[in-house]
Amino acid sequence: ENILFHYNQGVDGFIVMDNLSTDDTVEIVRNLSFSIPIELHYQSEDTYNQSRWVTEMARLAATNHGADWVINNDADEFWIFPDFDLPGYLQGFSEDISSAVLKRHNAVLVRHNSWNGFAAHPCSSVLFERQSLNQIGSPLPGKCLHRASGGVVVQQGNHSINGVQGKEVHCDAAWILHFPYRRFDQYQAKIRLGGAAYARNIELDYSIGSTWR
């Protein structure tokens, strides 16, 4: 759903990283790659070193694929552009703008009969929070898309970048629908696995990833 959603808005190609998934992610991505330009990478480290991994992918988009702009996207985020037209949206930026920050809006959890609890899903959710909070009650930070660059550095969480010359703007014309909570058991697994991965990471400051830790 995520790849098709963005492809139909004008994203030309995708670099996907699989990090020790145990479901059908790899098979789904491989099948999609027969009709959509997708480059699949495998990451066997279990340290959630997201900044380094995503920086490598963002630079590959610039140097190997000739990208003009890069979206550093998570699988639970769906970016919506005016008239569902990403190229038209990007053409509106002047040359001195290097990145744009979009707000994220969490899907509202709705009681769902088949899951014995509350659930949200990209194919069924219609309610989203206008002002969203993260797991510890702080305002949910936005995410940025940026001009492609072989020298870009994407910060942990994909919330900001360095290494690209130009201005950063905050844009309300486009936004991100966010699905951090889908089912309770899924959420439990996400925090348990992510928190353990952060605990194994000896490169990052302990304050990074505090919401998962």
JOJO-V396403 format. One record per backbone hydrogen bond with DSSP energy under -0.5 kcal/mol. CO is the residue of the C=O (numbers start at 1). NH is the residue of the N-H. Records with the same first field share a line. If there is no record, write none. Layout:
CO: NH + NH
//
This chain:
1: 5
2: 6
3: 7
4: 8
6: 9 + 11
7: 10
9: 86
14: 16 + 39
16: 18 + 41
17: 19
18: 20 + 43
24: 28
25: 29
26: 30
27: 31
28: 32
29: 33
31: 34
32: 35 + 36
36: 38
37: 14
38: 40
39: 16
41: 18
42: 44
48: 50
49: 53
50: 54
51: 55
52: 56
53: 57
54: 58
55: 59
56: 60
57: 61
58: 62
59: 63
60: 64 + 65
61: 67
62: 66
68: 148
70: 72 + 146
71: 73
74: 77
76: 179
77: 79
78: 177
79: 81
80: 175
81: 84
82: 85
85: 89
86: 90
87: 91
89: 92
90: 93
94: 97
96: 98 + 167
98: 147
99: 169
100: 145
101: 171
102: 143
103: 176
105: 178
106: 129
110: 119
112: 115 + 116 + 117
113: 116
117: 112
119: 110
121: 124 + 125
127: 108
130: 132
132: 140
134: 137
138: 134
143: 102
144: 72
145: 100
146: 70
149: 152
153: 155 + 162
155: 158
158: 144
160: 155
162: 153
167: 98 + 99
169: 101 + 171
171: 103
175: 80
176: 105 + 178
177: 78
178: 107
180: 182
182: 120
183: 182 + 187
184: 188
185: 189
186: 190
187: 191
188: 192
189: 193
190: 194
191: 195
192: 196
193: 197
194: 198
195: 199
196: 200
197: 201
198: 201
200: 202
205: 208
207: 210
209: 212 + 213
//
